[in-house]
Amino acid sequence: MEGERLVSTSETWRLTMIESCKQCGLAYLPELAAPSSLADWVNSEERVSSVTKAGATKLNIVASLEEGSRSLIEVLETVGKFDEVIVAVGPEGDFTAGEYASLAAAGFQSVRLGANVLRAETAAAYILSVVDQCASKSSRL
């Protein structure tokens, strides 16, 4: 995507995210990274520095259709406490094997989201909802 179309699409996603957060009562607005190639994003200074901030515990997950991926709930129940979750959701047709390898090398855990393949925006909303529920549950213990 380029130019005006990129701005329009990004703005549409941002507004959809805001409205979705309002509708479900989410207390925070997730950050929406600017569209870029996966290689550029995985190796970007911004992503790497956010992952290595002193004292912060990060959870990196990638929604995956790969065989052998663990369920999102299973990962959240075994990972322990974290301060931030960074989520990669693939394009229609899924990530390539090389893209999965790049994400794994960057510390991302592959998770499955259930039996059905979800659209990217639905997958992101599902992940945020499950993370929120698991975080709420663990903070009450």
LOBA-257558 format. One record per residue: residue number from 1; x, y, z of N, C-alpha, C in turn. Coordinates in nm, 2 decimals. Each point is the difference from the previous one (the first is absolute). Example, Ala and Ser with C-alpha at 12.3 -4.5 7.8 and 13.67 -1.06 7.14 Angstrom:
2
(r 1; (1.32; -0.57; 0.78); (-0.09; 0.12; 0.00); (0.09; 0.12; 0.00)) (r 2; (-0.04; 0.11; -0.07); (0.09; 0.11; 0.00); (-0.08; 0.11; 0.08)) 
//
This chain:
141
(r 1; (0.08; -0.12; 0.00); (-0.08; 0.12; 0.00); (0.09; 0.12; 0.00)) (r 2; (-0.05; 0.10; -0.07); (0.08; 0.13; 0.00); (-0.09; 0.12; 0.01)) (r 3; (0.06; 0.11; 0.05); (-0.06; 0.13; 0.00); (-0.13; 0.01; 0.07)) (r 4; (-0.09; 0.06; -0.07); (-0.13; 0.03; 0.05); (-0.08; -0.12; 0.04)) (r 5; (0.01; -0.11; -0.07); (-0.07; -0.12; 0.03); (0.05; -0.06; 0.13)) (r 6; (0.13; 0.01; 0.02); (0.06; -0.05; 0.13); (-0.05; 0.08; 0.12)) (r 7; (0.00; 0.13; -0.02); (-0.05; 0.08; 0.11); (-0.15; -0.03; 0.03)) (r 8; (-0.08; -0.01; -0.11); (-0.14; -0.03; 0.02); (-0.02; -0.13; 0.07)) (r 9; (0.07; -0.11; -0.05); (-0.02; -0.13; 0.06); (0.05; 0.00; 0.15)) (r 10; (0.11; 0.06; 0.03); (0.05; 0.01; 0.14); (-0.10; 0.07; 0.09)) (r 11; (-0.06; 0.11; -0.05); (-0.09; 0.08; 0.07); (-0.13; -0.08; 0.03)) (r 12; (-0.04; -0.08; -0.10); (-0.12; -0.08; 0.01); (0.02; -0.11; 0.11)) (r 13; (0.12; -0.06; 0.00); (0.03; -0.10; 0.10); (0.01; 0.06; 0.14)) (r 14; (0.06; 0.12; 0.01); (0.01; 0.07; 0.13); (-0.14; 0.04; 0.05)) (r 15; (-0.09; 0.05; -0.08); (-0.13; 0.03; 0.04); (-0.08; -0.12; 0.04)) (r 16; (0.01; -0.11; -0.08); (-0.06; -0.13; 0.04); (0.05; -0.05; 0.13)) (r 17; (0.13; 0.02; 0.03); (0.05; -0.05; 0.13); (-0.05; 0.09; 0.11)) (r 18; (-0.01; 0.13; -0.02); (-0.06; 0.08; 0.11); (-0.14; -0.03; 0.03)) (r 19; (-0.08; -0.02; -0.11); (-0.14; -0.03; 0.02); (-0.02; -0.14; 0.07)) (r 20; (0.08; -0.09; -0.04); (0.00; -0.14; 0.06); (0.03; 0.01; 0.15)) (r 21; (0.10; 0.08; 0.03); (0.04; 0.01; 0.14); (-0.11; 0.06; 0.08)) (r 22; (-0.06; 0.10; -0.05); (-0.12; 0.07; 0.06); (-0.11; -0.10; 0.02)) (r 23; (-0.03; -0.08; -0.10); (-0.11; -0.09; 0.01); (0.02; -0.11; 0.10)) (r 24; (0.12; -0.05; 0.01); (0.02; -0.11; 0.10); (0.05; 0.05; 0.13)) (r 25; (0.02; 0.13; 0.02); (0.04; 0.05; 0.13); (0.15; -0.02; 0.03)) (r 26; (0.08; -0.02; -0.10); (0.15; -0.02; 0.02); (0.06; 0.13; 0.05)) (r 27; (0.07; -0.01; 0.11); (0.05; 0.11; 0.07); (0.13; 0.06; -0.07)) (r 28; (0.05; -0.06; -0.10); (0.12; 0.06; -0.07); (-0.02; -0.01; -0.15)) (r 29; (0.07; 0.08; -0.07); (0.00; -0.01; -0.15); (0.13; -0.06; -0.04)) (r 30; (-0.01; -0.12; -0.07); (0.12; -0.06; -0.05); (0.07; 0.08; -0.10)) (r 31; (0.13; -0.01; -0.01); (0.07; 0.07; -0.10); (-0.01; -0.07; -0.13)) (r 32; (-0.02; 0.07; -0.10); (-0.01; -0.05; -0.14); (0.13; 0.05; -0.07)) (r 33; (0.09; -0.10; -0.03); (0.12; 0.04; -0.07); (-0.03; 0.04; -0.15)) (r 34; (0.08; 0.08; -0.05); (-0.02; 0.04; -0.14); (0.03; -0.12; -0.09)) (r 35; (-0.08; -0.01; -0.11); (0.03; -0.11; -0.09); (0.15; 0.00; -0.05)) (r 36; (0.06; -0.11; 0.00); (0.13; -0.02; -0.05); (0.03; -0.15; -0.03)) (r 37; (0.11; -0.02; -0.06); (0.03; -0.14; -0.03); (0.03; -0.07; 0.13)) (r 38; (-0.03; -0.13; 0.01); (0.03; -0.08; 0.12); (0.15; 0.02; 0.04)) (r 39; (0.09; -0.02; -0.09); (0.14; 0.01; 0.03); (0.04; 0.14; 0.06)) (r 40; (-0.06; 0.10; -0.06); (0.03; 0.14; 0.05); (-0.05; 0.01; 0.14)) (r 41; (-0.13; -0.05; 0.03); (-0.06; 0.01; 0.13); (0.08; -0.08; 0.11)) (r 42; (0.03; -0.13; -0.04); (0.06; -0.09; 0.10); (0.14; 0.06; 0.04)) (r 43; (0.07; 0.07; -0.09); (0.13; 0.05; 0.03); (0.00; 0.15; 0.03)) (r 44; (-0.11; 0.06; 0.01); (-0.01; 0.14; 0.02); (0.05; 0.04; 0.14)) (r 45; (0.07; 0.11; 0.01); (0.05; 0.05; 0.13); (-0.11; 0.02; 0.10)) (r 46; (-0.12; 0.05; -0.05); (-0.11; 0.02; 0.09); (-0.05; -0.13; 0.06)) (r 47; (-0.02; -0.11; -0.07); (-0.04; -0.13; 0.05); (0.10; -0.06; 0.09)) (r 48; (0.13; 0.00; -0.05); (0.10; -0.06; 0.08); (0.02; 0.07; 0.14)) (r 49; (0.00; 0.14; -0.01); (0.02; 0.07; 0.13); (-0.12; -0.02; 0.09)) (r 50; (-0.12; -0.01; -0.06); (-0.12; -0.02; 0.09); (0.01; -0.14; 0.07)) (r 51; (0.06; -0.09; -0.07); (0.01; -0.14; 0.05); (0.11; 0.00; 0.11)) (r 52; (0.10; 0.08; 0.00); (0.11; -0.01; 0.09); (0.00; 0.11; 0.10)) (r 53; (-0.11; 0.08; 0.02); (0.00; 0.10; 0.10); (0.03; -0.06; 0.14)) (r 54; (0.08; 0.07; 0.08); (0.04; -0.06; 0.13); (-0.11; -0.02; 0.09)) (r 55; (-0.01; -0.12; 0.05); (-0.10; -0.04; 0.10); (-0.13; -0.04; -0.05)) (r 56; (-0.03; 0.02; -0.13); (-0.13; -0.04; -0.06); (0.01; -0.14; -0.05)) (r 57; (-0.11; -0.07; 0.03); (-0.01; -0.14; -0.05); (-0.09; 0.00; -0.12)) (r 58; (0.05; -0.05; -0.11); (-0.08; 0.00; -0.13); (-0.04; -0.14; -0.04)) (r 59; (-0.12; -0.01; -0.05); (-0.04; -0.12; -0.06); (-0.02; 0.02; -0.15)) (r 60; (0.07; -0.07; -0.08); (-0.01; 0.01; -0.15); (-0.07; -0.12; -0.05)) (r 61; (-0.11; 0.02; -0.07); (-0.08; -0.11; -0.05); (-0.03; 0.03; -0.15)) (r 62; (-0.01; -0.11; -0.08); (-0.04; 0.01; -0.14); (-0.12; -0.10; -0.01)) (r 63; (-0.11; 0.06; -0.06); (-0.12; -0.09; -0.03); (0.05; -0.09; -0.11)) (r 64; (-0.02; -0.13; 0.02); (0.07; -0.09; -0.09); (-0.10; -0.11; -0.05)) (r 65; (0.02; -0.04; -0.13); (-0.07; -0.12; -0.05); (0.09; -0.11; -0.01)) (r 66; (0.13; 0.01; 0.05); (0.10; -0.10; -0.01); (-0.04; -0.12; 0.09)) (r 67; (0.03; -0.12; -0.05); (-0.02; -0.12; 0.08); (0.09; 0.01; 0.12)) (r 68; (-0.05; -0.04; 0.11); (0.08; 0.00; 0.12); (-0.01; 0.12; 0.09)) (r 69; (-0.07; 0.10; -0.05); (-0.02; 0.12; 0.08); (-0.08; -0.03; 0.12)) (r 70; (0.04; 0.06; 0.11); (-0.08; -0.01; 0.13); (-0.12; 0.09; 0.00)) (r 71; (-0.10; -0.04; 0.08); (-0.12; 0.09; 0.01); (0.04; 0.13; 0.07)) (r 72; (-0.06; 0.11; -0.03); (0.02; 0.13; 0.06); (-0.02; -0.01; 0.15)) (r 73; (-0.11; -0.07; 0.04); (-0.03; -0.01; 0.14); (0.11; -0.08; 0.08)) (r 74; (0.04; -0.10; -0.06); (0.11; -0.09; 0.06); (0.13; 0.09; 0.02)) (r 75; (0.04; 0.07; -0.10); (0.12; 0.09; 0.01); (-0.02; 0.10; 0.11)) (r 76; (-0.12; 0.07; 0.00); (-0.02; 0.10; 0.10); (0.00; -0.06; 0.15)) (r 77; (-0.05; -0.12; 0.01); (0.00; -0.06; 0.13); (0.13; -0.05; 0.05)) (r 78; (0.10; -0.02; -0.09); (0.13; -0.05; 0.04); (0.11; 0.10; -0.01)) (r 79; (-0.03; 0.12; -0.06); (0.11; 0.09; -0.02); (0.03; 0.09; 0.13)) (r 80; (-0.09; 0.00; 0.09); (0.02; 0.09; 0.12); (-0.04; 0.14; -0.03)) (r 81; (0.04; 0.09; 0.09); (-0.04; 0.14; -0.02); (0.08; 0.07; -0.11)) (r 82; (-0.07; 0.10; -0.06); (0.07; 0.08; -0.11); (-0.06; 0.14; 0.01)) (r 83; (0.08; 0.10; -0.04); (-0.05; 0.14; 0.00); (-0.06; 0.04; -0.13)) (r 84; (0.04; -0.07; -0.11); (-0.04; 0.04; -0.13); (-0.01; -0.12; -0.09)) (r 85; (-0.09; 0.00; -0.09); (-0.01; -0.11; -0.10); (0.02; 0.07; -0.14)) (r 86; (0.08; -0.06; -0.08); (0.02; 0.04; -0.14); (-0.05; -0.11; -0.09)) (r 87; (-0.09; 0.03; -0.09); (-0.08; -0.09; -0.08); (0.03; 0.02; -0.14)) (r 88; (0.03; -0.11; -0.07); (0.02; 0.00; -0.15); (-0.12; -0.09; -0.05)) (r 89; (-0.07; 0.06; -0.09); (-0.11; -0.07; -0.07); (0.02; 0.01; -0.15)) (r 90; (0.00; -0.11; -0.06); (0.04; -0.01; -0.14); (-0.10; 0.05; -0.10)) (r 91; (0.04; 0.01; -0.12); (-0.09; 0.04; -0.11); (-0.09; -0.12; -0.04)) (r 92; (-0.10; 0.03; -0.08); (-0.08; -0.10; -0.06); (0.09; -0.10; -0.07)) (r 93; (-0.02; -0.13; 0.03); (0.08; -0.10; -0.05); (0.12; -0.04; 0.09)) (r 94; (0.01; 0.07; 0.11); (0.10; -0.03; 0.11); (0.14; 0.04; -0.04)) (r 95; (0.09; 0.00; 0.10); (0.14; 0.03; -0.01); (0.06; -0.12; -0.08)) (r 96; (0.12; 0.03; -0.06); (0.07; -0.10; -0.07); (0.09; -0.07; 0.10)) (r 97; (0.06; -0.11; -0.03); (0.09; -0.07; 0.09); (0.12; 0.09; 0.04)) (r 98; (0.05; 0.07; -0.10); (0.11; 0.10; 0.03); (-0.04; 0.11; 0.10)) (r 99; (-0.12; 0.04; -0.02); (-0.05; 0.11; 0.10); (-0.02; -0.06; 0.14)) (r 100; (-0.05; -0.12; 0.00); (-0.01; -0.07; 0.14); (0.14; -0.01; 0.06)) (r 101; (0.10; -0.04; -0.08); (0.13; -0.02; 0.05); (0.06; 0.14; 0.05)) (r 102; (-0.03; 0.11; -0.07); (0.05; 0.13; 0.04); (-0.07; 0.04; 0.13)) (r 103; (-0.13; -0.03; 0.02); (-0.07; 0.03; 0.12); (0.06; -0.08; 0.12)) (r 104; (0.02; -0.13; -0.03); (0.05; -0.09; 0.11); (0.14; 0.05; 0.04)) (r 105; (0.08; 0.04; -0.10); (0.14; 0.05; 0.04); (-0.01; 0.13; 0.08)) (r 106; (-0.11; 0.07; -0.02); (-0.02; 0.13; 0.08); (-0.07; -0.03; 0.13)) (r 107; (-0.02; -0.13; 0.04); (-0.06; -0.03; 0.13); (-0.15; -0.01; 0.00)) (r 108; (-0.06; -0.02; -0.11); (-0.15; -0.01; 0.00); (-0.04; -0.15; 0.01)) (r 109; (-0.10; -0.02; 0.08); (-0.06; -0.14; 0.02); (-0.12; -0.01; -0.09)) (r 110; (0.00; -0.11; -0.07); (-0.12; -0.03; -0.09); (-0.11; -0.05; 0.08)) (r 111; (-0.12; 0.07; -0.02); (-0.12; -0.05; 0.08); (-0.11; -0.02; -0.10)) (r 112; (-0.09; -0.09; 0.03); (-0.12; -0.02; -0.08); (-0.12; 0.06; 0.07)) (r 113; (-0.09; 0.04; -0.08); (-0.11; 0.08; 0.06); (-0.13; -0.08; 0.00)) (r 114; (0.00; -0.13; -0.03); (-0.11; -0.08; 0.00); (-0.01; -0.08; -0.13)) (r 115; (-0.12; -0.06; -0.02); (-0.01; -0.09; -0.12); (-0.03; 0.07; -0.13)) (r 116; (-0.04; 0.13; 0.01); (-0.04; 0.07; -0.12); (0.11; 0.10; -0.03)) (r 117; (0.02; 0.03; -0.13); (0.09; 0.10; -0.05); (-0.08; 0.13; 0.01)) (r 118; (0.07; 0.10; 0.07); (-0.07; 0.13; 0.02); (0.06; 0.11; -0.10)) (r 119; (-0.08; 0.10; -0.03); (0.05; 0.11; -0.07); (0.10; 0.07; 0.09)) (r 120; (0.10; 0.08; -0.06); (0.10; 0.07; 0.08); (-0.06; 0.08; 0.11)) (r 121; (-0.10; 0.09; -0.03); (-0.05; 0.09; 0.10); (-0.08; -0.08; 0.11)) (r 122; (-0.06; -0.11; -0.04); (-0.07; -0.09; 0.10); (0.10; -0.07; 0.09)) (r 123; (0.11; -0.04; -0.06); (0.10; -0.07; 0.08); (0.06; 0.09; 0.10)) (r 124; (0.03; 0.12; -0.04); (0.06; 0.10; 0.09); (-0.09; 0.03; 0.12)) (r 125; (-0.13; 0.02; -0.03); (-0.10; 0.02; 0.10); (-0.02; -0.12; 0.09)) (r 126; (0.01; -0.11; -0.05); (-0.01; -0.13; 0.08); (0.12; -0.01; 0.09)) (r 127; (0.12; 0.03; -0.05); (0.12; -0.01; 0.09); (-0.01; 0.10; 0.11)) (r 128; (-0.04; 0.12; -0.03); (-0.01; 0.11; 0.11); (-0.10; -0.04; 0.10)) (r 129; (-0.11; -0.06; -0.04); (-0.11; -0.04; 0.09); (0.05; -0.12; 0.09)) (r 130; (0.07; -0.10; -0.05); (0.05; -0.11; 0.08); (0.11; 0.05; 0.09)) (r 131; (0.09; 0.08; -0.05); (0.11; 0.05; 0.09); (-0.06; 0.08; 0.11)) (r 132; (-0.10; 0.08; -0.02); (-0.07; 0.08; 0.10); (-0.06; -0.09; 0.10)) (r 133; (-0.07; -0.10; -0.04); (-0.07; -0.10; 0.09); (0.10; -0.07; 0.08)) (r 134; (0.11; -0.05; -0.06); (0.10; -0.07; 0.08); (0.07; 0.09; 0.10)) (r 135; (0.03; 0.12; -0.04); (0.06; 0.10; 0.09); (-0.09; 0.03; 0.12)) (r 136; (-0.13; 0.02; -0.03); (-0.10; 0.03; 0.10); (-0.01; -0.12; 0.10)) (r 137; (0.00; -0.12; -0.05); (-0.01; -0.12; 0.08); (0.12; -0.01; 0.09)) (r 138; (0.12; 0.02; -0.05); (0.13; -0.02; 0.07); (0.01; 0.11; 0.11)) (r 139; (-0.05; 0.12; -0.03); (0.01; 0.11; 0.10); (-0.09; -0.02; 0.12)) (r 140; (-0.11; -0.08; -0.02); (-0.09; -0.03; 0.11); (0.05; -0.11; 0.09)) (r 141; (0.10; -0.08; -0.04); (0.04; -0.11; 0.08); (0.08; 0.05; 0.12)) 
//
